Amino acid sequence: MIQTLKNWKEVIDTCNLCKERKMDFMSKWLIATRACVFSMTITSVLVGVLLGVIDRKFNLIYAVLALVALALAHASNNLINDYFDYKQGLDTEDYPRTQYSPHPIASKLITEKQLLGAFFTFSAIELAVAIFFTLKCGIWAIVFAAAGFLLSVFYVAPPLKLKYRGLGESAIFLIWGPLITVGTYYVMTGTMPLKVWLASIPYGLVVTNVLLGKHLDKYEKDKEKGVKTLPVVMGFNNAINFTIVNTALFYVAIVVLVVFKFFSPIILIAFLSLWRFVKFVKLLKEKKPDKQPENFPIWPLWYVAWAFWFNKMAGGFFIAGLILSALPWFKV
């Protein structure tokens, strides 16, 4: 049991399981669904929940239901993206997706039938939860769920193929910003005030950073295969500068929330992550290493690893600020 738990931790930490360890059932599915990045969904949900707590509206059952449904939505999103990219000939042996972590189908981790079965099972659960929230909270619950589902599927699925048209980054911002955060707040409170829409922006930006980092890593291959991600459309150097500005806007958005008195100044605690911002910017401006650094787990990806490294601390301190804002003695 202890070894199994170690397996799960390694998968969550690295998106992989070293060859010396025996693959167990849960580790296989954690890898297939890319559970290593689920923390982004958890954080977006927590932002919505904590905004409800700040407004003295909290329902534990609804919060847990939202978290479970949205985590499954993230899992199904990753599965269906891998399915369509594989079927459309993008995820080949020389493409980064099949190199940094086992591709569910290409690596024979699971079969196409198992992948689609999991996708439809997760989607059915998500739909059931959305219907429940619609009956209990209002029609906007199903609207948010439908919008998130459609953006997730058509991120790579034809005919829209948003990622292939330079629109993938915008879709990710909408999902992990307003749709998850405002949607969670809505099922907790039944309302959608302006401050919640604005509060969904900071973390939505740093989730977008992670995708920008990933597309910077795949720039040459995407350009070669005609996948017009935003970095390919903008050009590599412009995309680097755009990523730096996008990262800085995380702090700008938080200052705006405080200046216009939407939230307590205590959320400025997020600025404790500034040293990671400086490090991240420095790495963006430097040339990517020619070979895999020692103990670097997700090679040939590079920029995305540092974007996620920044994401975890920035999101963590933002959550800490919201927790402190919910405590009466921190109200100012």
N, C-alpha and C positions, 0 to 999 in steps of 0.2 A: 504493500500500500504506500509506503514511504517513497519507494522508487517511482511509483505511478504519479504521485504528487509532484515529485521532482521533474518528471516528464512534462506534466502540464505547465509547471512554472517555466521550464525552458522554452516551451512552445510559445507561451504568452510573452516571454521576454525577447525572443529572437525570431519568431515566425517559423522556426525549424526545430527538428529533433535530430541530434547527432546520431550517426550510423551505429555507434556502439550500443545504443539503447534500443530496446525492443518496442516497436510501435504498438501502442494499445488503442482501443476503440475510440476513446475520448480524444487522445492526442491526434489521431487521424482526422477527426472532424474539426478540431480546433485549428489544425493546419489548413484544411480544405476551406473553411469559412474565414480564414485569416483573422482569428480571434485576437491576435496580437495588437490590432488597432481598435478593438471595441471600446477602449477607454475614451475615445473621442465621442462616441454615442452616449456613454455613461455621463460624461461631463456635460454635454448639451442638455440631457434630461435633467441633471441636477441643477443646472442654471434655471430651468423652468420651474422645478419643484421649489427651489429656494426663493425664487421671486414670489411664489405663492405663499411661502412661509412668512416672508417679509410683510405681505399684505394680510397676514393672519388667516390664511385659508390653506388648509392642509388636509389631505385624505391619504392615509398610508396605503390603503388597498389600491386606490387609483394610481398612486405614485409607483407602486411595485408593478402593477399591470402595464403602465406606460413604459417602464424600463424594460420589462421582459419583451413586450411587443416590438419595441424599437431596436433592441439588441438582435432579435430574430430578423427584423427588417434589414439590419446591417449585414447579417449573415447571408440572407437570401440575395441581397444586392451584390455581395462579393461573388457568390456562386454563379449568378446569372451573367455577371460581367465576364467571368472566366469562361463560361460556356460559349457566349457569343464571340468573344475574342478568339477562342480556340477554333470554333466552327468557321469563322471568317478568315482563318489563316494567319492571324496576327501573332498568336502565342506559339511560335516555333522554337526549336532548340537554341537558336542563336539570339533569341529575344530576352531581355532582362527578366520578364515575368516568370519564365521557366527556370531561371538561374538562381534568383535570390531565395526562392522558396519552392517546394514542390507544387507544381500546377496540379489541381485536383484530377484532371483527365489525362493530360500529357504524361504525367508521372505514374499513371495508373493507381493513384492513391484511392480513388473511387471511380465507379463507372459513370458514363453519361446518364444512365437510367437512375442511378442512386443520386446523382447531383440534381436532376430534375425532380425526383421524388422529394428530396429535402426542400428544394425551392418551393414546390407547391404545398408541402406540409406547413412550412413556416408561413407562407403567404396566407394559408387558410386560418392559421391561428391569429395572424395580424388582422385579417378581415373580421374575425369573430370579436376581437377586442375593440376594433373600430366601431362595429355595430353596437356593442355594449355601451361604449362612450357616447355614441350618437343618441341612443335611447335615453341615457342618463343625463347627458350634458348639453346636447344640441347638435344641429346639422353640421356645424363647422368641424366636428371631430372627423367625420367621414371625408370632408373636403380636404383637410390636412393630410389624412392617410392616403387618399387617392393621389393627391399631388406628389407626395413623397414616393409612392409606388411607381407612378408613371415616369418621374424624373430618374429614378433608380434603374428601371428597366431600359428606358430609351437613352440612357447614358451611353450604351454601346449597341443596343438593339436597333435594327432597321425598322422603319425608314429614317428615323431622326438621327440616330448615332451621334449624339451630342458631343462626345469626346472627339470624334473625328472631324468636327466642324469648329473647334476652338471654343465650344460652349460648355465643356465638361466642368471647368473650374467654377463657372457661374452656377451650374446645377448643384455642385457640392456645397457652395456657400449657402444657397437657398435651403438645402436639406438640413445641414448641420447648424445653420443659423436659425432663421425664422420658423421653418416648418417643425423642427423638433422642439425647440425652446418655447415658442409661442403656442404650439399645439399642446405641449405638456401643461403649460400654465392654464390654457383654456379648459382642459378637462379637470383641472384642480379647482378652478374658480368660476367658469362659465363666462368669462370676459376676456378681452384682448386689448388692454389699454396701450397707448402709444409707448409708454416707458418700457413695456415688455418687448415690443418690436425693436426698439433701440438697444435694449440690453442684450438682444440676441446677436447683435453685430460683432462685438469684440471676439467672442470665441468662434463664431462663424468664419472670421478672417483667418484665424490661425489654423483652422482645419483646412481651409483653402490652401494655406501655405504648404501643408503636407502633400497635397496633390500637385502643386506647382513644383515642389522638390522632386517628386517622382517623375514628372514629365521632363524636368531638366535632366534627370539621370538618363532618360530614354530618348533624349532629343535626337541624336544621330539616327537611331534605329527608326524612330517615328517618322522622321523626315524622309528616310530611305523608303519606308513602306507607305508613305502618303497619308499618315495619320496626323491630321492638322490640329494637334493640341495647341493650347494658347502659346506656349514657348515656341513651337514651330511657326505659328502665325506671326508672332512678334519678332522672332529672331532670338538667338541665345542670350546675347548681351543685354538686350532690352528686357528679356524675361527675368534675368538676374536682378536688374534694377527694379522691375515691377514687383518682384518678390520682396525686396528690401522695403519698398514703400508700403506694400501690403502688410508686412510685419509691423512696421512703425505705426500703421493706422490702428492696430490693436490698442496701443497706449493713447493715441489721440481720441479714439472712441470712448475710452474710459474717462478721460479728462472731461469730455463733453457731457457725459452722464452726470458727473459731479458738478460742473460749472452751472448747468441748467437745473440743478437740484432734483434730478430724478432719483439719485441715490446718495447715501451717506459718503463722505470723503474717505471712510474706512476702506472702500473698495480700491483706493489708490495703493493698497498693499500689493496689488498686482505688479507694481513697479519694482518689487523685489526680484522680479525675473529679468530685470534689465540687463544684468551681466550676461545672461544667456543670449539676449538679443544681440549684444555687441559681439559675442563669440560667433553667433550664427551669421551675422553680416560679414565678419572677417572671413569665415569659411566660404561663403558665397562668392566672395571676390577672389579667392584663391583658386588655382587650378586643381581639378579633381586628381587624386593620386592615379598613377598609371597601373598600379597593382594593388591587390587587396591588403590593407593594413592588418597587422597582427590583431587577432581577437575581434575582428570586425565581422559581425554575423551575417549581414544581408547584402554582401557584395554580389553583383556590381553596382547596386544602388549606393549612393553616397549622400547627395543633397537631401533626400527624403528622410534619411536617418537623423540628420541634424535638425531638420524641420520638425520632426516628431519629438525630438529631444527638447526643443524649445516649446513646442505645443504642450507637453506634459507639465512643465513648470509654470508657464503662463496661465494655462487653464486651471492648474491647481491653486495658484494664488488668487485668481479671480473668484473661484469657488470659496476660498477662505474668506475673502472680502465680503461675499454675499452672506456667508454664515455669520460673520461678525455683525453685519448690518441687521440680521434678524434678531440679534440679542438686544433687549431694551436698553441696556446700559451703554450701548455703542451708538444709540440714536443721537444725531446732532442736527 
